[in-house]
């Protein structure tokens, strides 16, 4: 190999090195601000353009592409000369050997900066626990007073008043404030603190508008005022698709101010209908109880009728008489059997009595205290004791004869 070619790298290898060099966390997901140039809206739906910047006598350009899937979410149509903020990642387009910015989201610079600011506030306030579900409270079911924080001149207050008057008339306490402008967030926060503790539920409301119009309700001052409010708060800012940080901090979010009024108080018609159903259930239960008691009384009355009671009494007496007769027969039978047993035992005792023969005229013979049962044990001259029924005597044997000698 020619030594002059040592260390030569191929285009693919160099491209891979560049690609790896661009694989940095800081370039993997970042926001870039610049002016749109060379903008092309392709028929495929993809958007091709460049982002350029001139500052301090220096200029720079980076190619950018926004694919069709991401471009569908654009809220505006980009054009050359627009100042924008774009979110995406930097990568290498290897077929042409150039790096470019792959855009996933893009906003006009002024509004985009505020979006970024809201995202920053959202992270910080969430870290403080102001959006936690555990700290949210329930809305009282039957409020007597509803406080409303909104503009006194807008249609929002009128809508809330109409809904509450129709559904469930309550006292409405207005804590007026501006809802738009540079200092609106400070006034809204103060209006919330001013109404806190004076009502059973508090509604923070504003009609629909752009992101810029609703921006005061994203301010940390308003969020903290809602989070520290001792009165349960319903947030109704903008339309259903608009979600502000005030909505996240409130105890309950309503899609519209009218919906907030519906959530703040019950509906009289529904309450009446519910009471009617409860009344009917109680009436049915009471009538059912009465019917059951009447049936029980009828059953008791039938059981304790005189003729029925007399019949039951006679049946009881007959049962007692039958029981007595069975007991008497059983006793007699048992007594007879026991008497036979005792008689047998008495006969056995009499038969086993050694003095019984003596009482019948026989004599019990003993020699030296031992009973003599045969003449075999007697010899002439033996001294014998004779036991009679009424006494004893002693004799001397003169002669002994055996039956076999006869």
C-alpha positions as CSV (number, residue, x, y, z in Angstrom):
1,X,0.0,0.0,0.0
2,X,1.2,3.5,-0.8
3,X,2.4,5.0,2.5
4,X,1.0,8.3,1.3
5,X,-2.5,6.9,1.6
6,X,-2.2,6.0,5.3
7,X,-5.0,7.6,7.4
8,X,-7.2,8.3,4.4
9,X,-10.9,8.0,5.4
10,X,-13.9,7.3,3.3
11,X,-16.8,9.7,2.9
12,X,-19.2,7.4,4.9
13,X,-16.7,7.2,7.7
14,X,-16.3,11.0,7.9
15,X,-20.1,11.4,7.7
16,X,-20.5,8.9,10.6
17,X,-18.0,10.9,12.7
18,X,-19.9,14.1,12.0
19,X,-23.2,12.4,12.8
20,X,-21.8,11.2,16.1
21,X,-20.4,14.6,16.9
22,X,-23.8,16.1,16.5
23,X,-25.4,13.5,18.8
24,X,-25.2,15.8,21.9
25,X,-27.9,16.3,24.5
26,X,-27.9,20.0,23.9
27,X,-28.8,19.4,20.3
28,X,-31.3,16.5,20.9
29,X,-34.1,18.8,22.0
30,X,-33.8,22.6,22.0
31,X,-35.6,25.8,21.1
32,X,-34.1,27.9,18.3
33,X,-35.0,31.5,17.5
34,X,-34.5,32.9,14.0
35,X,-35.9,34.5,10.9
36,X,-37.7,32.3,8.3
37,X,-36.0,32.4,4.9
38,X,-36.3,30.3,1.7
39,X,-39.6,29.0,2.9
40,X,-41.3,26.3,0.8
41,X,-44.6,24.5,1.4
42,X,-44.2,21.3,-0.5
43,X,-47.2,19.5,-2.0
44,X,-46.4,16.6,0.3
45,X,-47.2,18.8,3.3
46,X,-43.6,19.0,4.4
47,X,-42.2,22.5,5.1
48,X,-38.6,23.4,4.0
49,X,-37.0,26.6,5.1
50,X,-34.0,28.2,6.8
51,X,-33.6,30.0,10.1
52,X,-31.2,32.9,10.0
53,X,-29.8,35.4,12.5
54,X,-27.8,38.6,12.1
55,X,-26.2,40.0,15.3
56,X,-23.2,42.0,16.1
57,X,-22.0,42.1,12.5
58,X,-22.2,38.3,12.3
59,X,-24.7,36.2,10.4
60,X,-25.6,32.5,10.5
61,X,-28.1,30.2,8.7
62,X,-29.3,26.7,9.5
63,X,-31.4,24.6,7.1
64,X,-34.7,23.4,8.6
65,X,-37.4,20.9,7.8
66,X,-40.8,20.4,9.4
67,X,-42.5,17.2,8.3
68,X,-46.1,16.9,7.5
69,X,-47.1,15.3,10.8
70,X,-45.7,18.1,12.9
71,X,-46.8,20.8,10.5
72,X,-50.5,19.9,10.9
73,X,-50.4,21.4,14.4
74,X,-49.1,24.8,13.2
75,X,-51.4,27.7,14.4
76,X,-50.1,29.9,11.6
77,X,-48.7,29.8,8.1
78,X,-45.0,30.6,8.1
79,X,-43.6,33.1,5.7
80,X,-40.3,34.6,4.8
81,X,-39.2,37.3,7.2
82,X,-41.2,36.0,10.2
83,X,-39.4,35.9,13.6
84,X,-40.1,32.5,15.1
85,X,-39.1,30.2,17.8
86,X,-38.8,26.5,16.8
87,X,-38.4,23.4,18.8
88,X,-36.6,20.3,17.5
89,X,-33.2,18.6,17.2
90,X,-30.1,19.0,15.0
91,X,-29.2,16.1,12.8
92,X,-27.1,15.3,9.7
93,X,-28.7,14.7,6.3
94,X,-26.1,12.3,5.0
95,X,-27.1,12.2,1.3
96,X,-26.2,15.9,0.9
97,X,-23.6,16.0,3.7
98,X,-25.2,18.9,5.6
99,X,-26.6,19.3,9.0
100,X,-30.1,20.7,9.5
101,X,-32.7,21.5,12.1
102,X,-35.7,19.0,12.3
103,X,-38.5,21.1,13.6
104,X,-41.3,19.6,15.7
105,X,-43.0,22.7,16.9
106,X,-42.9,26.4,15.8
107,X,-44.4,29.6,17.2
108,X,-44.2,33.3,16.5
109,X,-41.4,34.7,18.5
110,X,-43.3,37.0,20.8
111,X,-46.0,34.5,21.7
112,X,-43.5,31.6,21.6
113,X,-41.4,33.3,24.3
114,X,-44.5,33.5,26.5
115,X,-45.3,29.9,25.8
116,X,-41.8,29.0,27.0
117,X,-42.3,31.2,30.1
118,X,-45.6,29.5,30.9
119,X,-43.9,26.1,30.6
120,X,-41.2,27.3,33.0
121,X,-43.8,28.6,35.5
122,X,-45.7,25.3,35.2
123,X,-42.6,23.2,36.1
124,X,-41.8,25.5,39.1
125,X,-45.3,25.7,40.4
126,X,-45.9,22.0,40.0
127,X,-42.7,21.4,42.0
128,X,-44.2,23.5,44.8
129,X,-47.2,21.1,44.8
130,X,-49.7,23.8,43.8
131,X,-51.3,21.5,41.1
132,X,-51.4,18.3,43.3
133,X,-54.7,16.5,43.3
134,X,-54.4,15.8,47.0
135,X,-54.8,19.5,47.9
136,X,-58.0,20.0,45.9
137,X,-61.2,20.4,47.9
138,X,-64.8,19.5,47.1
139,X,-67.4,22.1,46.1
140,X,-70.1,22.5,48.8
141,X,-73.4,21.0,47.5
142,X,-75.7,23.8,48.8
143,X,-73.9,27.1,48.9
144,X,-75.7,30.2,50.3
145,X,-73.3,32.7,48.7
146,X,-71.1,32.6,45.6
147,X,-68.3,35.0,45.0
148,X,-67.3,35.8,41.4
149,X,-63.9,37.2,40.4
150,X,-64.3,38.7,36.9
151,X,-64.8,42.0,35.0
152,X,-68.0,43.8,36.0
153,X,-68.6,45.0,32.5
154,X,-68.3,41.7,30.6
155,X,-70.9,39.2,29.6
156,X,-69.4,36.6,31.9
157,X,-71.0,38.0,35.0
158,X,-74.3,38.3,33.3
159,X,-74.2,34.6,32.2
160,X,-73.3,33.4,35.7
161,X,-76.1,35.5,37.2
162,X,-78.7,34.1,34.7
163,X,-77.6,30.5,35.3
164,X,-77.7,30.8,39.1
165,X,-81.1,32.6,39.0
166,X,-82.5,29.8,36.9
167,X,-81.0,26.9,38.8
168,X,-80.6,27.8,42.4
169,X,-80.9,31.4,43.5
170,X,-78.1,32.4,45.8
171,X,-76.5,35.6,46.9
172,X,-73.8,36.6,44.4
173,X,-70.8,38.6,45.6
174,X,-68.8,40.3,42.9
175,X,-65.1,40.9,43.4
176,X,-64.4,43.1,40.4
177,X,-61.1,43.1,38.5
178,X,-59.7,43.7,35.0
179,X,-59.0,40.4,33.2
180,X,-56.7,41.7,30.5
181,X,-53.7,44.0,30.4
182,X,-50.2,44.4,31.8
183,X,-51.2,44.5,35.4
184,X,-54.3,42.3,35.2
185,X,-52.7,39.5,37.0
186,X,-52.0,41.6,40.0
187,X,-55.6,42.8,40.1
188,X,-57.0,39.3,39.7
189,X,-54.8,38.0,42.5
190,X,-56.0,40.8,44.8
191,X,-59.7,40.2,43.8
192,X,-59.3,36.6,44.8
193,X,-57.8,37.5,48.2
194,X,-60.4,40.1,48.8
195,X,-63.3,37.6,48.3
196,X,-61.7,34.8,50.2
197,X,-63.7,33.7,53.2
198,X,-66.8,35.8,52.3
199,X,-68.6,33.1,50.3
200,X,-69.0,29.3,50.2
201,X,-67.5,28.9,46.7
202,X,-65.5,31.3,44.5
203,X,-65.6,31.4,40.7
204,X,-62.7,32.9,38.8
205,X,-64.0,33.5,35.3
206,X,-63.1,35.1,31.9
207,X,-64.6,34.8,28.5
208,X,-62.7,33.3,25.5
209,X,-59.7,34.9,23.9
210,X,-56.3,34.3,22.4
211,X,-53.3,33.0,24.3
212,X,-52.2,36.6,24.8
213,X,-55.6,37.5,26.2
214,X,-55.6,34.7,28.7
215,X,-51.9,35.2,29.7
216,X,-52.6,36.9,33.0
217,X,-54.3,33.7,34.3
218,X,-51.0,31.9,33.7
219,X,-49.1,34.3,36.0
220,X,-47.7,32.8,39.2
221,X,-49.3,35.5,41.3
222,X,-52.8,34.3,40.2
223,X,-51.9,30.7,40.6
224,X,-50.6,31.2,44.2
225,X,-53.7,33.3,45.1
226,X,-55.9,30.5,44.0
227,X,-53.8,27.8,45.7
228,X,-53.8,29.6,49.0
229,X,-57.5,30.6,48.9
230,X,-59.4,29.0,51.8
231,X,-62.6,29.1,49.8
232,X,-63.1,26.3,47.2
233,X,-62.3,27.8,43.8
234,X,-63.9,27.0,40.4
235,X,-61.9,28.2,37.4
236,X,-63.6,29.1,34.2
237,X,-61.1,30.9,32.0
238,X,-61.6,30.9,28.2
239,X,-63.2,28.1,26.2
240,X,-63.0,24.4,26.8
241,X,-59.9,24.0,24.7
242,X,-58.1,26.7,26.7
243,X,-56.2,25.5,29.7
244,X,-54.4,28.0,31.9
245,X,-52.2,27.5,35.0
246,X,-55.1,29.0,37.0
247,X,-57.3,26.0,35.8
248,X,-54.6,23.6,37.1
249,X,-54.5,25.2,40.5
250,X,-58.2,25.5,41.1
251,X,-60.2,22.9,43.0
252,X,-62.4,22.4,40.0
253,X,-62.2,23.5,36.3
254,X,-65.2,24.4,34.3
255,X,-65.1,24.6,30.4
256,X,-67.1,27.9,30.4
257,X,-68.3,30.5,32.9
258,X,-71.9,29.2,32.5
259,X,-70.7,25.7,33.3
260,X,-68.9,27.0,36.4
261,X,-72.2,28.4,37.6
262,X,-73.9,25.0,37.1
263,X,-71.1,23.4,39.0
264,X,-71.3,25.9,41.8
265,X,-74.9,25.3,42.7
266,X,-77.5,22.5,42.3
267,X,-80.5,22.6,40.1
268,X,-83.9,23.3,41.8
269,X,-85.7,21.2,39.3
270,X,-83.5,18.2,39.9
271,X,-83.8,18.7,43.7
272,X,-87.6,18.8,43.5
273,X,-87.6,15.7,41.3
274,X,-85.3,14.0,43.8
275,X,-87.4,15.1,46.7
276,X,-90.5,13.8,44.9
277,X,-88.8,10.4,44.4
278,X,-87.7,10.3,48.0
279,X,-91.2,11.2,49.2
280,X,-92.7,8.4,47.0
281,X,-90.1,5.9,48.4
282,X,-90.9,6.9,52.0
283,X,-94.6,6.7,51.3
284,X,-94.3,3.3,49.7
285,X,-92.1,2.1,52.5
286,X,-94.6,3.4,55.1
287,X,-97.6,1.8,53.4
288,X,-95.7,-1.4,53.0
289,X,-94.9,-1.4,56.7
290,X,-98.6,-0.7,57.6
291,X,-99.7,-3.6,55.3
292,X,-97.2,-6.0,57.0
293,X,-98.3,-4.9,60.5
294,X,-102.0,-5.4,59.5
295,X,-101.2,-8.9,58.2
296,X,-99.4,-9.7,61.5
297,X,-102.3,-8.4,63.5
298,X,-104.7,-10.5,61.5
299,X,-102.6,-13.5,62.0
300,X,-102.5,-12.9,65.8
301,X,-106.2,-12.3,65.9
302,X,-106.8,-15.6,64.1
303,X,-104.5,-17.4,66.5
304,X,-106.1,-16.0,69.6
305,X,-109.8,-16.4,68.6
306,X,-111.8,-18.0,71.6
307,X,-112.8,-21.1,69.8
308,X,-109.3,-21.6,68.4
309,X,-107.8,-21.0,71.8
310,X,-110.3,-23.4,73.4
311,X,-109.5,-26.0,70.8
312,X,-105.8,-25.5,71.4
313,X,-106.3,-25.8,75.2
314,X,-108.3,-29.0,74.8
315,X,-105.6,-30.4,72.5
316,X,-103.0,-29.5,75.2
317,X,-105.0,-31.2,77.9
318,X,-105.4,-34.3,75.9
319,X,-101.7,-34.3,75.2
320,X,-101.0,-34.0,78.9
321,X,-103.4,-36.8,79.8
322,X,-101.8,-39.1,77.2
323,X,-98.4,-38.2,78.6
324,X,-99.5,-39.0,82.2
325,X,-100.9,-42.4,81.1
326,X,-97.7,-43.2,79.3
327,X,-95.7,-42.2,82.3
328,X,-98.0,-44.3,84.6
329,X,-97.7,-47.4,82.4
330,X,-94.0,-46.9,82.1
331,X,-93.6,-46.5,85.9
332,X,-95.7,-49.6,86.6
333,X,-93.8,-51.7,84.1
334,X,-90.5,-50.5,85.4
335,X,-91.6,-51.1,89.0
336,X,-92.7,-54.7,88.2
337,X,-89.4,-55.4,86.5
338,X,-87.4,-54.0,89.4
339,X,-89.6,-56.1,91.9
340,X,-88.8,-59.3,90.0
341,X,-85.1,-58.4,90.1
342,X,-85.2,-57.7,93.8
343,X,-87.1,-60.9,94.5
344,X,-84.5,-62.9,92.7
345,X,-81.7,-61.2,94.6
346,X,-83.5,-61.9,97.9
347,X,-83.9,-65.5,97.0
348,X,-80.2,-65.7,96.2
349,X,-79.3,-64.0,99.5
350,X,-81.5,-66.5,101.4
351,X,-80.0,-69.5,99.6
352,X,-76.5,-68.2,100.4
353,X,-77.2,-67.7,104.1
354,X,-75.3,-70.4,106.1
355,X,-77.7,-70.2,109.0
356,X,-80.8,-70.9,106.9
357,X,-80.6,-74.7,107.3
358,X,-79.9,-74.3,111.0
359,X,-83.2,-72.4,111.4
360,X,-84.9,-75.4,109.7
361,X,-83.6,-77.9,112.3
362,X,-80.2,-78.7,111.0
363,X,-76.9,-78.3,113.0
364,X,-73.7,-76.6,111.9
365,X,-70.7,-78.5,113.0
366,X,-67.3,-76.9,113.6
367,X,-64.0,-78.3,114.7
368,X,-61.3,-75.8,115.7
369,X,-63.4,-73.1,114.2
370,X,-63.6,-74.8,110.8
371,X,-66.9,-76.1,109.4
372,X,-67.0,-79.9,109.1
373,X,-68.7,-81.0,106.0
374,X,-68.0,-84.8,106.1
375,X,-67.4,-87.5,108.7
376,X,-64.1,-88.1,106.9
377,X,-62.7,-85.2,108.9
378,X,-63.9,-86.5,112.3
379,X,-62.2,-89.1,114.5
380,X,-63.3,-90.5,117.9
381,X,-62.4,-88.2,120.7
382,X,-62.6,-85.0,118.6
383,X,-64.0,-82.0,120.3
384,X,-66.9,-80.6,118.1
385,X,-68.8,-77.3,118.4
386,X,-72.5,-77.6,117.4
387,X,-74.4,-74.6,116.3
388,X,-78.2,-74.7,116.7
389,X,-80.7,-72.1,115.7
390,X,-80.9,-70.8,119.3
391,X,-77.4,-71.5,120.6
392,X,-74.3,-73.8,120.6
393,X,-72.9,-76.8,122.6
394,X,-69.7,-78.7,122.7
395,X,-69.5,-82.6,122.4
396,X,-66.9,-85.3,122.4
397,X,-67.0,-87.8,119.5
398,X,-67.3,-91.4,120.8
399,X,-67.7,-93.2,117.5
400,X,-67.6,-92.3,113.8
401,X,-69.5,-94.3,111.2
402,X,-69.6,-93.8,107.5
403,X,-72.6,-94.4,105.2
404,X,-70.4,-96.8,103.2
405,X,-70.2,-98.9,106.3
406,X,-73.9,-99.3,106.3
